[in-house]
Amino acid sequence: MIDDLDKIKFFLKELTVIRKKCEERESGKDQFNVFEVMFDKTYDEKNVHSRFIWSLLNYRFNNRLPYLEVFLNVVESQFGDEDSKTFKVCKEYEDIDILLFDDKAKKAVIIENKIYAEDSNHKEEGQLEKYYRIVVEKYKIPTESVDVYYLTLDGHEPSEESVSTSMKYPELQNKVQCISYKYHITNWLKKCMQFAYDKPFQRETILQYLKLINTMTKNVDDEGLIDIIKLIGDSNDNLKSAKMLIDNTKGIHKRIIADFWVDLADKLGNKYNVVQKPKNEDFNNIAFGSNVKKNKTVLLIEIKVNEEFLIEINEDVNTWFNFGVLKNKKISKEYVEAFEKMLDNDSFEKDDNYYIRKYPFPQEPNECFNFYELDNEITFRLINDNNRKEIVNKIVSEIDKFINAVEKNAKRIRQK
């Protein structure tokens, strides 16, 4: 085993050399990107991504929609070239991000675009259920003539509630096709560039958007991939080392999650009464379980501050890491007022379920923890002991400050 670890260590050193070469190549390229110049938030799914994808799909040339034709082929739609000629390409139509729609031929393609946002579900109806209902019932499109695509960075599934809250359309769960920016949109854009070989403005714009997608999905360029493949195939030791890392990816994922949440619970337990914390089964469900198990698993720590309320620290597949006070218990008026006072601070918020809650640092969505996906860079860094301890200490410090502020405000209110 020690010999195997030495081989992996050598392999990683060689891989580091390739990574640095990729970074040097990238730094030597023209870094200007019109999307980064025009938009402060390049992850804005509505104003950046849906709008640009729609503009390409809607581009007409010689009475054809060439980019739409390529898209339908890449995502393996039931519709093809002849269908695409009659499609209307609609943006934000009935709240649907992108809708390909032919009212006469009675066919439709729904594209729901998610970068970091959660599904917008309601108690009576899930988000995808709503869009499917509109197309099937309002516009009378036969169910067999509707394609539904759920587009995300990595191709993950929609929430269970999005497709099955009302259970009115049981076929929807199997109809939804998950597509990704990392694979499908990247391949589509590359094929679009082939069509735009003699259209320099289009080609350059598509190329800049492709670079933005590669940055967001952490795709390595073709030259870097060739170097990595050469390194892996260079020797039997490298082949075995790469295979060993791949085989143990899920185990590594579990250890990152477990080490962080156990450390956080232990650190909080030194100051507060921890009444609930994640179990080993939760870590297994996320790292090794099916999508159904993974989507149902909530990482949760509850600490008892006093007899009045609990603080819940949690994350689920649709919600970033946060802490707050649930409305599942009546509390004294002074604490409710204390929370209301603190909501004047932009870093706190409330909703139907919480008196108050906070998403700790960092605030940008593309820099937030995501314990449900191993390719999240911020989360992956927690594999380093020092990084993990630093983050745990900062989170505990934020919770301490929150509790102190609540008690201070409640005391002032009592004294009035």
C-alpha positions in Angstrom: 0.0 0.0 0.0 2.9 2.4 0.8 4.4 1.7 -2.6 1.1 2.5 -4.2 0.9 5.8 -2.4 4.4 6.7 -3.4 3.4 6.1 -7.1 0.3 8.2 -6.7 2.4 11.0 -5.1 4.8 10.9 -8.1 1.8 10.9 -10.5 0.3 13.9 -8.8 3.6 15.8 -9.1 3.7 15.1 -12.8 0.0 16.2 -13.0 0.9 19.4 -11.2 3.4 20.2 -13.9 0.7 19.8 -16.6 -1.7 22.0 -14.6 0.9 24.7 -14.4 1.6 24.5 -18.1 -2.2 24.9 -18.8 -2.3 27.9 -16.5 0.7 29.4 -18.3 -0.9 28.9 -21.7 -4.1 30.4 -20.5 -2.3 33.5 -19.0 -0.5 34.0 -22.3 -3.8 34.2 -24.2 -5.9 37.3 -24.8 -7.9 37.6 -21.6 -10.5 40.0 -22.8 -14.0 38.6 -22.6 -17.0 40.6 -23.6 -19.3 38.7 -21.2 -17.1 39.5 -18.2 -16.9 43.1 -19.3 -20.7 43.5 -19.8 -22.0 41.6 -16.8 -20.9 41.8 -13.2 -22.5 38.4 -12.5 -21.5 36.1 -15.3 -23.4 33.3 -13.6 -26.7 35.2 -14.1 -28.8 32.4 -15.8 -31.5 34.8 -17.0 -29.7 37.8 -18.3 -26.5 36.1 -19.5 -26.9 32.4 -20.3 -30.6 32.0 -21.2 -30.5 35.1 -23.3 -27.3 34.2 -25.2 -28.4 30.5 -25.8 -31.8 31.8 -27.0 -30.1 34.3 -29.4 -28.2 31.4 -31.0 -31.1 29.1 -31.2 -33.2 31.9 -32.8 -30.6 32.8 -35.4 -32.1 32.3 -38.9 -30.0 31.8 -42.0 -31.4 31.0 -45.5 -34.7 30.1 -43.9 -33.0 27.7 -41.5 -32.2 27.7 -37.8 -28.8 26.2 -38.1 -27.8 26.5 -34.4 -31.1 25.1 -33.3 -30.7 22.1 -35.6 -27.3 21.3 -34.1 -28.7 21.7 -30.6 -31.5 19.2 -31.2 -28.9 16.8 -32.5 -26.5 17.2 -29.5 -29.3 16.7 -26.9 -30.7 13.8 -28.9 -34.2 15.3 -29.2 -37.0 13.4 -30.9 -37.3 16.4 -33.2 -34.9 17.0 -36.1 -34.0 19.4 -38.9 -37.5 19.5 -40.5 -39.1 20.2 -37.1 -36.7 23.0 -36.3 -37.8 25.0 -39.4 -41.3 25.5 -38.0 -40.3 26.1 -34.3 -40.8 29.5 -32.7 -37.9 30.1 -30.3 -39.4 31.8 -27.3 -37.5 33.4 -24.4 -39.1 33.7 -20.9 -42.4 32.6 -22.4 -45.0 31.9 -19.6 -42.0 32.0 -17.2 -40.3 29.1 -19.2 -36.6 30.0 -19.8 -36.6 28.8 -23.4 -39.5 27.3 -25.2 -39.4 25.8 -28.7 -42.9 25.8 -29.9 -45.0 24.9 -32.9 -48.7 25.5 -32.3 -49.8 24.2 -35.7 -47.9 20.9 -35.6 -48.5 20.6 -31.8 -45.0 20.0 -30.6 -42.8 21.7 -28.0 -39.4 21.6 -26.3 -39.1 23.0 -22.8 -35.6 24.1 -21.6 -35.3 25.0 -17.9 -31.9 26.7 -17.2 -30.3 26.4 -13.8 -26.9 27.8 -12.9 -27.0 28.2 -9.1 -30.7 29.0 -8.5 -33.0 26.5 -6.8 -36.2 25.1 -8.3 -39.1 27.5 -7.8 -41.6 25.0 -6.4 -44.9 25.7 -4.8 -46.9 23.7 -2.3 -49.5 22.6 -4.9 -47.2 22.3 -7.9 -43.5 21.9 -8.8 -41.7 24.2 -11.2 -41.4 21.7 -14.1 -44.9 20.5 -13.4 -46.2 24.0 -14.0 -44.3 24.4 -17.3 -45.4 21.0 -18.5 -49.1 21.8 -17.5 -49.0 25.1 -19.5 -47.7 23.4 -22.6 -50.0 20.3 -22.4 -53.2 21.8 -21.1 -53.2 25.5 -22.2 -51.6 24.9 -25.6 -53.0 21.4 -26.1 -49.6 19.8 -27.0 -49.8 16.0 -26.8 -47.6 14.6 -24.1 -45.7 12.4 -26.6 -44.8 15.6 -28.6 -43.1 17.4 -25.7 -39.4 17.2 -24.8 -38.3 18.5 -21.4 -34.7 19.5 -20.7 -33.2 20.5 -17.4 -29.9 22.3 -18.0 -27.4 22.7 -15.2 -23.6 23.1 -15.0 -23.0 19.4 -14.2 -26.2 17.7 -15.5 -27.7 17.0 -12.1 -31.4 16.1 -11.7 -34.2 18.6 -10.7 -35.6 18.4 -7.2 -38.2 15.7 -6.6 -40.8 18.4 -5.8 -40.2 20.0 -9.2 -41.5 17.0 -11.1 -43.9 15.3 -8.6 -45.5 17.7 -6.1 -49.0 17.4 -7.6 -48.4 14.0 -9.1 -50.7 15.1 -11.9 -48.2 14.0 -14.6 -46.5 10.8 -13.5 -44.8 10.5 -16.9 -42.9 13.7 -16.3 -40.3 12.1 -14.0 -39.1 9.9 -16.9 -39.6 12.5 -19.6 -37.2 15.1 -18.1 -33.7 14.8 -19.7 -30.8 16.2 -17.7 -28.2 18.1 -19.8 -25.1 20.0 -18.8 -23.1 23.0 -19.7 -20.0 20.9 -19.1 -20.8 18.4 -21.8 -23.8 19.3 -24.0 -23.5 23.1 -24.2 -19.8 22.8 -24.7 -20.2 20.3 -27.6 -23.0 22.4 -29.1 -20.9 25.5 -29.1 -17.9 23.8 -30.7 -20.2 22.6 -33.5 -21.7 26.1 -33.8 -18.2 27.4 -34.4 -17.8 25.1 -37.3 -20.9 26.6 -38.9 -19.6 30.1 -38.2 -16.2 29.5 -39.8 -16.9 32.3 -42.3 -18.7 34.6 -39.9 -15.9 36.2 -37.8 -18.2 38.2 -35.4 -20.4 35.2 -34.6 -17.4 32.8 -34.3 -15.5 35.1 -31.9 -18.6 35.7 -29.7 -19.3 32.0 -29.5 -15.7 31.4 -28.7 -15.7 33.9 -25.8 -18.9 32.4 -24.5 -17.3 28.9 -24.7 -14.4 30.2 -22.7 -16.8 31.5 -20.0 -18.5 28.1 -19.9 -15.1 26.3 -19.6 -14.2 28.6 -16.7 -17.5 28.0 -14.9 -17.3 24.2 -15.4 -13.6 23.9 -15.0 -13.1 22.2 -18.3 -9.5 21.7 -19.4 -8.7 22.7 -23.0 -8.0 20.0 -25.6 -4.3 20.6 -25.4 -4.4 20.0 -21.6 -6.5 16.9 -22.0 -4.0 15.4 -24.5 -1.1 16.1 -22.0 -3.1 14.4 -19.2 -3.9 11.3 -21.3 -0.3 11.0 -22.4 0.8 11.2 -18.7 -1.7 8.5 -17.7 -0.7 6.2 -20.6 3.0 6.8 -20.1 3.5 3.8 -17.8 1.7 1.0 -16.0 2.3 2.7 -12.7 0.6 5.9 -13.9 -2.3 3.9 -15.3 -2.7 2.1 -11.9 -2.4 5.4 -10.0 -5.0 7.2 -12.1 -7.3 4.2 -11.8 -6.9 4.1 -8.0 -7.8 7.7 -7.7 -10.9 7.3 -9.9 -12.0 4.2 -8.0 -11.8 6.0 -4.7 -13.4 9.3 -5.8 -16.6 8.5 -3.9 -14.8 7.5 -0.8 -12.8 10.7 -0.9 -16.1 12.6 -1.3 -17.5 11.0 1.8 -14.4 11.8 3.9 -14.5 15.5 2.9 -18.1 15.7 3.9 -17.8 13.7 7.1 -14.6 15.4 8.3 -16.1 18.8 7.9 -19.5 18.2 9.5 -18.0 16.1 12.4 -15.4 18.8 13.1 -18.1 21.5 13.0 -20.4 19.6 15.3 -17.5 18.9 17.8 -16.4 22.5 17.8 -19.9 23.7 18.4 -20.3 21.1 21.1 -17.5 22.7 23.1 -19.8 25.8 23.6 -23.4 24.7 23.0 -25.7 21.7 23.5 -25.7 19.9 20.1 -29.1 18.2 19.9 -28.8 16.8 16.4 -26.0 16.2 13.9 -25.5 14.3 10.7 -25.1 10.5 10.8 -22.7 8.3 8.8 -25.7 7.2 6.8 -26.2 10.8 5.6 -22.6 10.9 4.3 -23.0 7.6 2.6 -26.2 8.7 0.9 -24.5 11.7 -0.6 -21.3 10.1 -1.7 -22.5 6.6 -2.7 -26.3 6.7 -2.8 -28.7 7.0 -5.7 -29.9 10.4 -6.8 -33.2 9.8 -5.0 -31.3 9.1 -1.7 -28.9 12.0 -2.3 -31.7 14.4 -3.0 -33.6 13.4 0.1 -30.6 13.7 2.5 -30.2 16.9 4.6 -27.0 17.7 6.4 -28.1 19.2 9.6 -26.7 20.3 13.0 -29.0 21.8 15.7 -27.7 23.6 18.7 -29.8 24.6 21.7 -28.9 28.2 22.6 -31.4 28.6 25.5 -34.9 27.5 26.4 -36.3 29.8 23.8 -34.9 28.6 20.4 -32.6 26.3 18.5 -30.2 27.3 15.8 -30.2 25.0 12.7 -27.1 24.7 10.5 -27.9 22.9 7.3 -27.5 22.3 3.6 -29.6 20.2 1.2 -29.2 19.5 -2.5 -31.1 22.7 -3.4 -29.9 25.1 -0.6 -26.5 26.4 0.1 -24.9 26.0 3.5 -26.7 28.3 6.0 -27.7 28.8 9.6 -30.8 30.3 11.2 -33.8 30.0 13.5 -36.8 28.0 12.3 -40.4 29.1 12.9 -41.4 25.6 14.2 -41.7 26.9 17.7 -43.2 30.0 19.3 -40.7 32.2 21.0 -40.8 35.3 23.2 -41.7 38.6 21.7 -38.3 40.2 22.5 -36.5 37.5 20.4 -38.8 38.0 17.5 -38.2 41.7 17.7 -34.5 41.1 18.0 -34.5 39.1 14.8 -36.5 41.8 13.0 -34.0 44.4 14.1 -31.1 42.3 12.7 -32.9 41.8 9.4 -31.9 45.5 8.7 -28.5 44.0 8.0 -28.2 42.8 4.4 -26.4 39.6 5.4 -29.6 38.3 7.1 -32.9 37.3 5.6 -36.2 35.6 6.5 -38.7 33.5 4.6 -41.8 31.4 5.3 -39.8 28.8 7.4 -37.3 31.0 9.2 -37.4 33.9 11.6 -33.9 34.8 10.4 -31.1 33.0 8.6 -27.8 33.7 7.0 -25.6 32.2 4.3 -22.1 32.6 5.7 -19.1 33.6 3.6 -18.4 33.6 0.8 -21.5 35.3 -0.6 -21.0 34.8 -4.4 -22.9 31.6 -5.6 -20.0 30.4 -7.6 -17.8 30.5 -4.4 -20.3 28.7 -2.1 -19.9 25.3 -0.5 -21.7 22.4 -2.3 -21.1 19.2 -0.3 -23.3 17.3 -2.7 -20.9 17.6 -5.7 -17.2 16.8 -5.4 -16.2 19.1 -8.3 -17.1 22.2 -6.2 -13.6 23.8 -5.7 -14.4 25.5 -2.4 -15.6 22.2 -0.9 -12.7 20.2 -2.4 -10.2 22.5 -0.6 -11.6 21.2 2.7 -9.6 18.0 2.1 -6.7 20.0 3.5 -6.7 19.8 7.3 -5.7 23.5 7.8 -8.2 24.8 5.3 -11.0 22.8 7.0 -10.1 23.9 10.5 -9.9 27.5 9.3 -13.4 27.4 7.7 -14.9 25.6 10.8 -13.4 28.2 13.1 -14.8 31.0 11.0 -18.3 29.5 10.8 -18.4 29.0 14.6 -17.2 32.5 15.1 -20.1 33.8 12.9 -22.6 31.8 14.9 -21.1 33.1 18.1 -21.5 36.7 16.9 -25.0 36.0 15.8 -26.0 34.6 19.2 -24.3 37.5 21.0 -26.1 40.1 18.8 -29.5 38.3 19.4 -29.0 38.3 23.2 -27.9 41.9 23.2 -30.8 43.1 21.2 -33.3 41.0 23.2 -31.9 42.4 26.5 -32.3 46.0 25.2 -35.9 45.3 24.2 -36.7 43.8 27.7 -35.3 46.9 29.4 -37.5 49.3 27.4 
